């Protein structure tokens, strides 16, 4: 599932509309204290650039996520095949099968030492 990209922001929409309106008043307007139309447009462009980079970053993350999921599926398949190969080579009752995480048939997964009973008489 891909991440939702942002086509714009409310702040950016307001700023673009306000810049157009300011241009109607005076294309060279300078309200002092670093508030000229050119500086305003520069900040608008900065936000647009960051928004574009943000969306590109999300696309890259989406692509990496797809690659990761595929690699995990491949590894999971190999996990199963490795377990099956050890079972085929050593048997499902073997210690080797248990060492790599296999479960012995019958539900008991512990190797029991041979039991000898001493009557003690």
C-alpha positions in Angstrom: 0.0 0.0 0.0 1.6 3.2 -1.1 1.8 6.3 1.1 -0.5 9.2 0.4 1.3 12.0 -1.4 0.5 15.6 -0.7 -0.4 17.5 -3.9 -0.4 20.8 -2.0 -0.9 22.3 1.4 -3.5 24.7 2.6 -0.8 27.2 3.6 0.8 27.0 0.1 -2.6 27.5 -1.5 -3.3 30.6 0.6 0.2 32.0 -0.1 -0.1 31.5 -3.9 -3.5 33.2 -4.0 -2.2 36.1 -1.8 0.8 36.5 -4.0 -1.4 36.8 -7.0 -3.6 39.4 -5.2 -0.5 41.4 -4.2 0.7 41.4 -7.8 -2.6 43.0 -8.8 -2.1 45.7 -6.2 1.5 46.4 -7.2 3.9 44.0 -9.0 6.9 45.5 -7.2 5.3 45.9 -3.8 7.6 46.1 -0.8 6.0 46.3 2.6 9.3 46.7 4.4 10.9 44.4 7.0 11.8 41.8 4.3 8.2 41.5 3.1 8.5 42.1 -0.7 6.6 40.2 -3.3 9.8 38.7 -4.6 10.7 37.4 -1.1 7.2 36.1 -0.7 7.5 34.2 -4.0 10.9 32.9 -3.0 9.4 31.4 0.2 6.5 29.9 -1.8 8.9 28.3 -4.2 10.9 26.9 -1.2 7.7 25.2 0.1 6.9 23.8 -3.3 10.4 22.4 -3.6 10.2 20.8 -0.2 6.8 19.4 -1.0 8.1 17.9 -4.2 11.1 16.3 -2.4 8.7 15.0 0.3 6.5 13.3 -2.3 9.6 11.9 -4.0 10.9 10.6 -0.7 7.5 8.8 -0.1 7.7 7.3 -3.6 11.2 6.0 -2.7 10.0 4.6 0.6 7.2 2.9 -1.2 9.6 1.3 -3.7 11.9 0.2 -0.9 9.0 -1.3 1.0 8.0 -3.3 -2.0 11.6 -4.6 -2.4 11.8 -5.5 1.3 8.5 -7.4 1.2 9.7 -9.3 -1.9 13.1 -10.1 -0.3 11.3 -11.3 2.9 9.0 -13.6 0.8 12.1 -15.0 -0.9 13.9 -15.5 2.5 10.8 -17.1 4.0 10.6 -19.5 1.1 14.3 -20.4 1.6 13.7 -20.8 5.3 11.1 -23.5 4.5 13.3 -25.1 1.9 16.3 -25.3 4.3 14.2 -26.9 7.0 12.8 -29.4 4.5 16.3 -30.2 3.1 17.7 -30.8 6.6 14.7 -33.1 7.3 15.3 -35.0 4.0 19.0 -35.4 4.8 19.0 -36.1 8.5 15.4 -37.1 9.2 12.6 -35.3 11.1 13.6 -37.1 14.4 17.3 -36.0 14.2 19.1 -33.6 16.5 20.1 -31.6 13.4 16.5 -31.0 12.5 15.7 -29.8 16.0 18.8 -27.6 16.1 17.6 -25.5 13.2 14.1 -25.2 14.6 12.3 -28.2 13.3 9.7 -29.9 15.6 9.7 -33.6 15.9 6.5 -35.4 14.8 4.4 -36.2 17.8 4.9 -32.8 19.4 7.9 -33.5 21.6 10.9 -31.5 20.6 13.3 -32.6 23.3 15.8 -35.3 22.7 15.5 -37.8 25.5 18.5 -39.6 26.7 18.2 -43.3 26.8 16.6 -44.4 30.0 18.0 -47.3 31.9 16.6 -48.3 35.2 18.6 -49.6 38.1 16.6 -51.8 40.4 19.1 -51.0 43.2 19.0 -54.5 44.6 
